[in-house]
Amino acid sequence: MPLALRDTSAAKELDMPVSEFLRLVQSGALPPPVYIGNNERWRYQDIAAILTGKAAMPSDDIE
């Protein structure tokens, strides 16, 4: 299990296009990235919490 994911990997974990993932991040519906140097990454545990129901998935009406 990786500790951090690129946007492409995080989007894949949630079975959505990267553009949709980034839109939801920008709107605040998904957690923001952390930075490792200049690299933008998402914590695997934050993505896993959405998948296990420990964190809420955004509703479809978020814009």
N, CA, C and O atoms as a GROMACS GRO file, in nm:
protein
  252
    1MET      N    1   0.086  -0.118   0.000
    1MET     CA    2   0.000   0.000   0.000
    1MET      C    3   0.090   0.124   0.000
    1MET      O    4   0.176   0.138   0.087
    2PRO      N    5   0.072   0.213  -0.097
    2PRO     CA    6   0.151   0.336  -0.099
    2PRO      C    7   0.105   0.432   0.010
    2PRO      O    8  -0.010   0.429   0.052
    3LEU      N    9   0.194   0.516   0.054
    3LEU     CA   10   0.158   0.618   0.152
    3LEU      C   11   0.093   0.738   0.086
    3LEU      O   12   0.008   0.804   0.147
    4ALA      N   13   0.132   0.767  -0.037
    4ALA     CA   14   0.080   0.885  -0.108
    4ALA      C   15   0.058   0.850  -0.254
    4ALA      O   16   0.125   0.764  -0.311
    5LEU      N   17  -0.038   0.920  -0.314
    5LEU     CA   18  -0.077   0.892  -0.452
    5LEU      C   19  -0.070   1.018  -0.537
    5LEU      O   20  -0.094   1.129  -0.489
    6ARG      N   21  -0.036   1.001  -0.663
    6ARG     CA   22  -0.048   1.110  -0.760
    6ARG      C   23  -0.197   1.130  -0.789
    6ARG      O   24  -0.280   1.046  -0.753
    7ASP      N   25  -0.230   1.240  -0.854
    7ASP     CA   26  -0.371   1.265  -0.887
    7ASP      C   27  -0.429   1.153  -0.973
    7ASP      O   28  -0.545   1.115  -0.955
    8THR      N   29  -0.349   1.100  -1.065
    8THR     CA   30  -0.399   0.993  -1.152
    8THR      C   31  -0.431   0.867  -1.073
    8THR      O   32  -0.532   0.801  -1.098
    9SER      N   33  -0.346   0.834  -0.977
    9SER     CA   34  -0.368   0.714  -0.896
    9SER      C   35  -0.484   0.733  -0.799
    9SER      O   36  -0.564   0.642  -0.778
   10ALA      N   37  -0.494   0.851  -0.740
   10ALA     CA   38  -0.604   0.879  -0.647
   10ALA      C   39  -0.738   0.874  -0.721
   10ALA      O   40  -0.836   0.818  -0.670
   11ALA      N   41  -0.743   0.932  -0.839
   11ALA     CA   42  -0.866   0.928  -0.920
   11ALA      C   43  -0.902   0.784  -0.956
   11ALA      O   44  -1.019   0.746  -0.954
   12LYS      N   45  -0.801   0.705  -0.989
   12LYS     CA   46  -0.825   0.565  -1.024
   12LYS      C   47  -0.882   0.488  -0.904
   12LYS      O   48  -0.972   0.406  -0.921
   13GLU      N   49  -0.831   0.515  -0.784
   13GLU     CA   50  -0.883   0.450  -0.663
   13GLU      C   51  -1.032   0.480  -0.645
   13GLU      O   52  -1.106   0.397  -0.593
   14LEU      N   53  -1.074   0.599  -0.686
   14LEU     CA   54  -1.214   0.639  -0.672
   14LEU      C   55  -1.295   0.612  -0.799
   14LEU      O   56  -1.412   0.648  -0.807
   15ASP      N   57  -1.231   0.550  -0.898
   15ASP     CA   58  -1.296   0.514  -1.025
   15ASP      C   59  -1.360   0.635  -1.092
   15ASP      O   60  -1.478   0.633  -1.128
   16MET      N   61  -1.280   0.740  -1.108
   16MET     CA   62  -1.329   0.861  -1.175
   16MET      C   63  -1.219   0.921  -1.260
   16MET      O   64  -1.101   0.895  -1.236
   17PRO      N   65  -1.257   1.001  -1.359
   17PRO     CA   66  -1.156   1.068  -1.440
   17PRO      C   67  -1.075   1.167  -1.354
   17PRO      O   68  -1.126   1.222  -1.256
   18VAL      N   69  -0.951   1.188  -1.393
   18VAL     CA   70  -0.865   1.281  -1.320
   18VAL      C   71  -0.927   1.421  -1.316
   18VAL      O   72  -0.920   1.488  -1.213
   19SER      N   73  -0.986   1.464  -1.425
   19SER     CA   74  -1.047   1.598  -1.429
   19SER      C   75  -1.158   1.611  -1.326
   19SER      O   76  -1.172   1.716  -1.263
   20GLU      N   77  -1.237   1.507  -1.308
   20GLU     CA   78  -1.344   1.508  -1.207
   20GLU      C   79  -1.284   1.509  -1.067
   20GLU      O   80  -1.331   1.582  -0.979
   21PHE      N   81  -1.182   1.427  -1.045
   21PHE     CA   82  -1.115   1.422  -0.916
   21PHE      C   83  -1.062   1.561  -0.879
   21PHE      O   84  -1.085   1.608  -0.768
   22LEU      N   85  -0.992   1.625  -0.971
   22LEU     CA   86  -0.935   1.757  -0.943
   22LEU      C   87  -1.044   1.863  -0.922
   22LEU      O   88  -1.026   1.954  -0.842
   23ARG      N   89  -1.155   1.851  -0.994
   23ARG     CA   90  -1.266   1.944  -0.975
   23ARG      C   91  -1.323   1.930  -0.834
   23ARG      O   92  -1.354   2.030  -0.769
   24LEU      N   93  -1.336   1.807  -0.787
   24LEU     CA   94  -1.388   1.783  -0.653
   24LEU      C   95  -1.289   1.827  -0.544
   24LEU      O   96  -1.330   1.874  -0.438
   25VAL      N   97  -1.161   1.813  -0.571
   25VAL     CA   98  -1.059   1.864  -0.478
   25VAL      C   99  -1.069   2.016  -0.471
   25VAL      O  100  -1.069   2.074  -0.363
   26GLN      N  101  -1.077   2.079  -0.587
   26GLN     CA  102  -1.083   2.225  -0.592
   26GLN      C  103  -1.208   2.280  -0.523
   26GLN      O  104  -1.203   2.387  -0.463
   27SER      N  105  -1.318   2.208  -0.531
   27SER     CA  106  -1.442   2.253  -0.469
   27SER      C  107  -1.444   2.226  -0.319
   27SER      O  108  -1.533   2.275  -0.249
   28GLY      N  109  -1.347   2.149  -0.269
   28GLY     CA  110  -1.343   2.117  -0.127
   28GLY      C  111  -1.415   1.989  -0.090
   28GLY      O  112  -1.422   1.953   0.027
   29ALA      N  113  -1.470   1.919  -0.189
   29ALA     CA  114  -1.543   1.796  -0.162
   29ALA      C  115  -1.450   1.678  -0.134
   29ALA      O  116  -1.490   1.582  -0.069
   30LEU      N  117  -1.327   1.686  -0.183
   30LEU     CA  118  -1.226   1.585  -0.156
   30LEU      C  119  -1.107   1.653  -0.088
   30LEU      O  120  -1.089   1.774  -0.103
   31PRO      N  121  -1.028   1.578  -0.014
   31PRO     CA  122  -0.917   1.639   0.060
   31PRO      C  123  -0.813   1.701  -0.032
   31PRO      O  124  -0.792   1.655  -0.145
   32PRO      N  125  -0.748   1.805   0.016
   32PRO     CA  126  -0.642   1.869  -0.062
   32PRO      C  127  -0.516   1.783  -0.062
   32PRO      O  128  -0.501   1.693   0.020
   33PRO      N  129  -0.426   1.811  -0.154
   33PRO     CA  130  -0.301   1.737  -0.157
   33PRO      C  131  -0.205   1.784  -0.048
   33PRO      O  132  -0.224   1.890   0.013
   34VAL      N  133  -0.104   1.704  -0.026
   34VAL     CA  134   0.010   1.744   0.056
   34VAL      C  135   0.126   1.761  -0.042
   34VAL      O  136   0.122   1.709  -0.154
   35TYR      N  137   0.227   1.833   0.000
   35TYR     CA  138   0.341   1.855  -0.088
   35TYR      C  139   0.465   1.790  -0.031
   35TYR      O  140   0.497   1.807   0.087
   36ILE      N  141   0.533   1.717  -0.115
   36ILE     CA  142   0.661   1.657  -0.082
   36ILE      C  143   0.759   1.724  -0.178
   36ILE      O  144   0.771   1.684  -0.294
   37GLY      N  145   0.828   1.825  -0.128
   37GLY     CA  146   0.907   1.910  -0.218
   37GLY      C  147   0.811   1.983  -0.308
   37GLY      O  148   0.720   2.051  -0.260
   38ASN      N  149   0.829   1.972  -0.437
   38ASN     CA  150   0.738   2.033  -0.534
   38ASN      C  151   0.632   1.935  -0.584
   38ASN      O  152   0.554   1.968  -0.674
   39ASN      N  153   0.630   1.816  -0.528
   39ASN     CA  154   0.538   1.712  -0.574
   39ASN      C  155   0.408   1.714  -0.497
   39ASN      O  156   0.406   1.713  -0.374
   40GLU      N  157   0.300   1.719  -0.572
   40GLU     CA  158   0.165   1.719  -0.515
   40GLU      C  159   0.119   1.574  -0.501
   40GLU      O  160   0.118   1.499  -0.599
   41ARG      N  161   0.080   1.534  -0.380
   41ARG     CA  162   0.035   1.397  -0.355
   41ARG      C  163  -0.085   1.398  -0.262
   41ARG      O  164  -0.106   1.492  -0.184
   42TRP      N  165  -0.165   1.290  -0.271
   42TRP     CA  166  -0.278   1.271  -0.180
   42TRP      C  167  -0.246   1.155  -0.090
   42TRP      O  168  -0.192   1.054  -0.134
   43ARG      N  169  -0.279   1.169   0.037
   43ARG     CA  170  -0.255   1.061   0.133
   43ARG      C  171  -0.345   0.943   0.101
   43ARG      O  172  -0.466   0.958   0.084
   44TYR      N  173  -0.286   0.827   0.091
   44TYR     CA  174  -0.363   0.706   0.064
   44TYR      C  175  -0.471   0.687   0.171
   44TYR      O  176  -0.584   0.648   0.139
   45GLN      N  177  -0.438   0.715   0.296
   45GLN     CA  178  -0.534   0.695   0.405
   45GLN      C  179  -0.657   0.784   0.389
   45GLN      O  180  -0.767   0.744   0.428
   46ASP      N  181  -0.641   0.904   0.332
   46ASP     CA  182  -0.756   0.992   0.308
   46ASP      C  183  -0.847   0.935   0.200
   46ASP      O  184  -0.970   0.940   0.211
   47ILE      N  185  -0.786   0.881   0.095
   47ILE     CA  186  -0.864   0.819  -0.013
   47ILE      C  187  -0.932   0.692   0.038
   47ILE      O  188  -1.049   0.667   0.010
   48ALA      N  189  -0.858   0.611   0.114
   48ALA     CA  190  -0.913   0.487   0.169
   48ALA      C  191  -1.029   0.516   0.263
   48ALA      O  192  -1.125   0.438   0.268
   49ALA      N  193  -1.023   0.626   0.338
   49ALA     CA  194  -1.132   0.661   0.430
   49ALA      C  195  -1.261   0.688   0.354
   49ALA      O  196  -1.370   0.658   0.404
   50ILE      N  197  -1.251   0.743   0.235
   50ILE     CA  198  -1.370   0.766   0.153
   50ILE      C  199  -1.426   0.631   0.108
   50ILE      O  200  -1.547   0.609   0.113
   51LEU      N  201  -1.338   0.542   0.066
   51LEU     CA  202  -1.381   0.412   0.016
   51LEU      C  203  -1.442   0.324   0.124
   51LEU      O  204  -1.531   0.244   0.096
   52THR      N  205  -1.396   0.337   0.247
   52THR     CA  206  -1.447   0.254   0.355
   52THR      C  207  -1.566   0.316   0.427
   52THR      O  208  -1.625   0.254   0.515
   53GLY      N  209  -1.602   0.438   0.389
   53GLY     CA  210  -1.715   0.504   0.451
   53GLY      C  211  -1.680   0.582   0.576
   53GLY      O  212  -1.769   0.637   0.641
   54LYS      N  213  -1.552   0.589   0.612
   54LYS     CA  214  -1.510   0.666   0.729
   54LYS      C  215  -1.505   0.815   0.699
   54LYS      O  216  -1.497   0.897   0.790
   55ALA      N  217  -1.508   0.849   0.571
   55ALA     CA  218  -1.519   0.989   0.527
   55ALA      C  219  -1.625   0.991   0.419
   55ALA      O  220  -1.638   0.896   0.342
   56ALA      N  221  -1.701   1.097   0.414
   56ALA     CA  222  -1.813   1.104   0.321
   56ALA      C  223  -1.765   1.128   0.178
   56ALA      O  224  -1.676   1.209   0.153
   57MET      N  225  -1.827   1.058   0.085
   57MET     CA  226  -1.808   1.088  -0.058
   57MET      C  227  -1.896   1.208  -0.087
   57MET      O  228  -2.004   1.221  -0.029
   58PRO      N  229  -1.852   1.295  -0.175
   58PRO     CA  230  -1.936   1.411  -0.209
   58PRO      C  231  -2.062   1.368  -0.283
   58PRO      O  232  -2.065   1.265  -0.350
   59SER      N  233  -2.165   1.449  -0.269
   59SER     CA  234  -2.288   1.419  -0.344
   59SER      C  235  -2.272   1.471  -0.487
   59SER      O  236  -2.185   1.553  -0.515
   60ASP      N  237  -2.357   1.422  -0.575
   60ASP     CA  238  -2.349   1.460  -0.715
   60ASP      C  239  -2.380   1.606  -0.742
   60ASP      O  240  -2.345   1.657  -0.847
   61ASP      N  241  -2.447   1.675  -0.647
   61ASP     CA  242  -2.486   1.811  -0.673
   61ASP      C  243  -2.380   1.914  -0.637
   61ASP      O  244  -2.406   2.034  -0.649
   62ILE      N  245  -2.263   1.873  -0.593
   62ILE     CA  246  -2.155   1.967  -0.562
   62ILE      C  247  -2.101   2.022  -0.693
   62ILE      O  248  -2.071   1.946  -0.786
   63GLU      N  249  -2.088   2.152  -0.700
   63GLU     CA  250  -2.035   2.212  -0.822
   63GLU      C  251  -1.908   2.285  -0.798
   63GLU      O  252  -1.850   2.342  -0.891
   0.00000   0.00000   0.00000
